[in-house]
Amino acid sequence: MDRGTGALDDPVGESLRGHHAHLARRVGSAATYLPDVTTFAAVPADPGAAEWADLARLLGSGELADLFSSPATPPSDWEPVFSLSARRMVGPADGLPDQTAGAAPVVELGPGDVADMLDLVARTEPGPFWARTRELGTYLGVRDEGGALVAMAGERLRPPGWTEISAVCTAPAARGRGHAARLVRALAARVRSRGERPFLHVAESNTAAIALYERLGFTTLEPVTFRGFRVP
Ligand SMILES: CC(C)(COP(=O)(O)OP(=O)(O)OC[C@H]1O[C@@H](n2cnc3c(N)ncnc32)[C@H](O)[C@@H]1OP(=O)(O)O)[C@@H](O)C(=O)NCCC(=O)NCCS
């Protein structure tokens, strides 16, 4: 099923109102996730002073306001913390090319795998990932013969009709063996089986990952900038 990309304009807000409502915290018009799930926060389109005040009350003075890809800019006393140029990519409308060639099995990762997931993320830095991030969706991994987790990827934001593939990472010593490609394909198949389409975000500087996603049939929808600010 093909989907319009409108839900991708506000993927955090759409997820918090929908599939992730059980993981949301809200004050007035502002919303964010429970601690340790993600730091992403959402404000309505074209927020004014009242909406920024809601977000400030929700997060607390001195805390990070992680606006994800929102183009909304807070009042000038909200100090910029980070700004990252990235791109939003979408999976092919007609599914990913099939490739099931052998290798280590892909396993679903559960609560007992969180320590290994956090350790792999610390070594590979695929993007933000915390102790409860896996509750956002299904996370899949590959373990080596000794049982060590060497690759993983999972589902994150879920605006209507779409699921974001995230936390794609492979331990340095296990790269170039197709683990990431297999995990992204497996997740994309799950997403499609729900009648949804996969999308993802990747830093503009991450040319290796962009090349991998393009080989898997993902195309660039638009540039985005991830920004965070300090709540005054
Ligand atoms: C990007 C990343 C997930 C790729 O993982 P991977 O398991 O090596 O990916 P694959 O083996 O499926 O595909 C990698 C492709 O890139 C090439 N490649 C990338 N890095 C490589 C490396 N260090 N060694 C060998 N080949 C590499 C391979 O040639 C391969 O191409 P091929 O499919 O034509 O053979 C991994 O490099 C990584 O963890 N990077 C750090 C975290 C990150 O940036 N994640 C993406 C966030 S959006």
The ligand as a Gaussian input file, in Angstrom:
#p B3LYP/6-31G(d) Opt

LIG

0 1
 C       26.514000       1.517000       8.440000
 C       26.671000       0.152000       9.096000
 C       25.426000      -0.126000       9.936000
 C       26.805000      -0.908000       8.027000
 O       26.817000      -2.174000       8.673000
 P       27.295000      -3.512000       7.903000
 O       26.757000      -4.665000       8.646000
 O       28.738000      -3.451000       7.648000
 O       26.519000      -3.332000       6.539000
 P       26.446000      -4.402000       5.364000
 O       27.540000      -5.400000       5.492000
 O       25.061000      -4.862000       5.256000
 O       26.702000      -3.478000       4.132000
 C       27.797000      -2.633000       4.193000
 C       28.184000      -2.265000       2.820000
 O       29.051000      -1.162000       2.915000
 C       30.376000      -1.594000       2.770000
 N       31.015000      -1.352000       4.077000
 C       30.690000      -0.368000       4.920000
 N       31.511000      -0.362000       5.967000
 C       32.347000      -1.364000       5.832000
 C       33.422000      -1.865000       6.608000
 N       33.825000      -1.278000       7.749000
 N       34.061000      -2.969000       6.176000
 C       33.678000      -3.528000       5.025000
 N       32.686000      -3.064000       4.265000
 C       32.025000      -2.000000       4.638000
 C       30.359000      -3.012000       2.357000
 O       31.098000      -3.089000       1.152000
 C       28.919000      -3.348000       2.122000
 O       28.636000      -3.224000       0.772000
 P       28.024000      -4.471000      -0.045000
 O       26.667000      -4.723000       0.523000
 O       27.998000      -3.986000      -1.448000
 O       28.956000      -5.600000       0.189000
 C       27.929000       0.098000      10.000000
 O       29.022000       0.604000       9.276000
 C       27.811000       0.855000      11.312000
 O       27.426000       0.293000      12.339000
 N       28.142000       2.144000      11.315000
 C       28.096000       2.960000      12.546000
 C       26.648000       3.229000      12.986000
 C       25.859000       3.946000      11.912000
 O       26.327000       4.926000      11.341000
 N       24.622000       3.474000      11.657000
 C       23.730000       4.087000      10.706000
 C       22.911000       5.137000      11.376000
 S       21.746000       5.874000      10.226000

